[in-house]
């Protein structure tokens, strides 16, 4: 009967409404946790804006050892990834753990939660990318050939349908393994298997909350960005709205995990 209670708690409308409110409720803490990442990106953007591309290529790239350039690039990339992980883990902790509402996570920290979150993020991303490569490898030639090839070729039509079935299957599976991420962020290592078992009766609801709603939001952002081609103001609106939507999407993931467990375990420290 516990599963039935969990499904009842995974209400699409209530979770969506709460996810929309959470960024405003935790606005100050969300901004604080994002300061390191915003700082790094702002410094890089300001530097490239101040220095011309020709100057970078002639003075810096040509005069500095190639290994130093690669090292600086990797160091910058690691810093961006680390700040992103700390920010997202902090957001998940605030959205899931009640005690983090009163005492938000620190901006700079790195512990078991960040390690687990980064590990599962990389693992899930690589698995799905590798799973998508074979169908996309065969799908691209079919799309290039056009609809006429499939209309007169039964084999091509069957192959196209099979590829579509595989892609749809991956889309269905994707939200069912994502709960491993908020779980890792709050100190619970349920992994992909635990996420799969936790969501065994909630596939359709997760598809709506974690796939359909974010897709509709992205379409809205693209529409606003398109208006920016005519009215420059909408470029800033699209940028601000995209940040807000990203936080809402993370809140949706946090709330789905929170709704499907009895009590979240507190994070260490």
Buried (B, 14 or more C-beta within 10 A) or exposed (E): EEEEEBBEBBBBEEBBEBBBEBBEBBEEBBEBBBBBBEEBEEEEEEEEEEEEEEEEEEEEEEEEEEEEEEEEEEEEEEEBBBBBBBBBBBBBBBBBBEEBEEEBBEBEEEEEBBEBBBBBBEBBEEBBEEBBEEBBEBBEEBEEEEEEBBEEBEEBBEBBEEBEEBBEEBEBBBBBBBBBBBBBBBBBEBBBEBBBEBBEEBEEBBBBBBBEBBEEBEEBBEEBBEBBEEEEEBBEBBBEBBEBBBBBBBBBBBBBBBBBBEEBEEBEE
